[in-house]
Amino acid sequence: MRHSDFQAEIRELNVAFLMLAQKMLRGDRETAMFRLGIGEELADYIENLSAARLVRMADNPVMIPRFRFDDEHLARLMAGEGRDETASTLHAAIIVAGRATKEVA
């Protein structure tokens, strides 16, 4: 892939992410804020973005969504690796929720 191909892929990902974030925030704001890992001010901003601003924001060469974890163990749990796939996924959700609570405090 050439550099320009990556930019088009990043733009598409960013647009899809921002549109999903808006939809989530308009549907169930508190749950959306938790799942997106964002606070009130950013939630307000994203929720009220016009279509033109959303596209302009998505056109940046930086991916807007980011991983909410930075360790291999959590990644493996989220992928269902472990003794019990369901328990591994639940364990990962608990860890991520705990980290989100620490970040807010």
N, C-alpha and C positions, 0 to 999 in steps of 0.2 A: 504494500500500500504506500502510496505517496503521501506527503504531508497534507496536501489539500484534501485527500480522501478522509484523513483523520478529522480534519476540521469540520467537514460535512457531517460525519458521524457524531462528533461532539455536539454540534448544533442541534441535530435531531434529538439526541438524548436530553439535552438541556430543555428544549421546547416541551418534550413529553413530560419531563420531570416537573417543570413549572406548572404546566396545565394540570397534572395530577395533584400537585400540592394545592393549587387553588381550589380544585374540586373537593379535596379532602377537607380543607379549611372551611369551606362554605357548607359542608355537610355535617361535620362533627368537629368543631374547632379544637376542643381540649384533646381529644384523641389524636387528631392530626398533628397538633403541636408536639405531643409526646412522640409519635411515630417519626416525625421529621426531625426531632431534636432541636426545635427552635423555640424562642421566647415570643412574648406578646408583640413587641415592636416589629420583629421580622415577619411574624404571622400577619400583622396588619398590612405591612408593605406588600407582601406577596399576594395576599387576598385582593388587594385593590389595584394591582398592576393592570394597566390597559393592555390590549392585545399588542399594540405597537411597542410598548415598553418591554413586555414579556419577550417578544422576538428580539429586540435590541439587546436585552440582557442575555438571552440564550446564544447570541452570536459571538460571545466572547470565546477566546481560545482555551478557556479553562472549564473543566467539567464542574458543574454546579453541585450535583449530588456527590456525596463522599461517604466513605466507609465509616461506620460508627464504632469500629473496633480496630485494633492495631496489633492483634496477636494471633498467632496460628491456632492456638488452642480454641479460642472462641470461634474462629472461622470453621474449624472442624466440627464443633458442636452445632453450629448453624447449618452445616451441611448434613447433619444427622449421623455423623460418625460417632460410634460409641457402642455400648452394649445394647441399648434400646434407642432406636431412631427417634421415636416420639419424645422420650425423656431427654435426649440430647438437645433437641430443638427447644423444649420447654426450659431446660437449664440455661441455654444460651439467652433466651428471652428474659429470664430472671436476672442474669448478669448484666445485660444491656440496660434493663430498667434500673438496676441499682446504680450503674454508672451515670445514667441520666439524672437521677436524683442527686447524686454527689455534685454534678456539674451545676445544677440549679442553686444548690445551697451555698 
